[in-house]
């Protein structure tokens, strides 16, 4: 599930979600470091978001992986 969609639902910024996933303060997804650098891949599976937040988007596209590669926010 896209981080932007989750941010809209729970009312916090995407940067806060990324930081929470990296610091393991949020438990509805994962932040995976890419190589030795400062880039991460964020993964928030629909099932895990549903179980932890009670949110599901029945209109979501079926090919959406919920992954996003971006520079970590400071």
N, C-alpha and C positions, 0 to 999 in steps of 0.2 A: 504494500500500500504506500502511495507517495507520502513523503514527509509533509509536504505542503497541505495535503488533505487532513492528515492527523492534526497538524497545527491548528487548522481552522476549527476542527471538532473540539479539541480540548482547550483552545484559547491561549496557547503560548506560541512563541516564535519558533521557526524552524531551527535557528541557531541553538536555542535552549534544548530542543529535542536532540539535536546532534550531540551536544555536550553531555546531556543526560545518558544517551546511549553509550558514548565513549567512556564515561565514568561509571557505567553500570548502575546508575541511579534510576533509570527507567527500564522496565522489564518486558516491554512489548516488542522488542526488536534487538538488533545487533549492530555494532559498529566494528567493521573488520578493517584492520590496517592493511594497506596495499604496499608490499615491499618494505623497505626501510625508511621510506619517506613519511611525510605528514599528510598523505592522502588516505581517505577512508572510503569504504563502501558501506552504505547503510541499508539494512534489510529489515523490513517490518512485515512479516507474513500476515495475511488477512486473518487467519485463524487465531494467531497470537494476539492481534489487535482486538479481535472480538472477545476473546477470553479475558483479557486484562482491562479493556476499556468499555466493552459492551457495544462497540460501534462496528457496523458492517455496511458497506455501500453496495446494494444489489445492482446498481447501474454501472459498476466499474467494468472496465474493459478486461476481458479474460486474458489478454497477453501482457498485462501490466505486472511486472515482477516486484514492484515496490523498491527496486534498487536505485541508488543514486550515488555517483562518484563525484565528490567535491572536496575542495580544500577544507580542512577543519577550521571552524570559527574560533578565534583567539580566545 
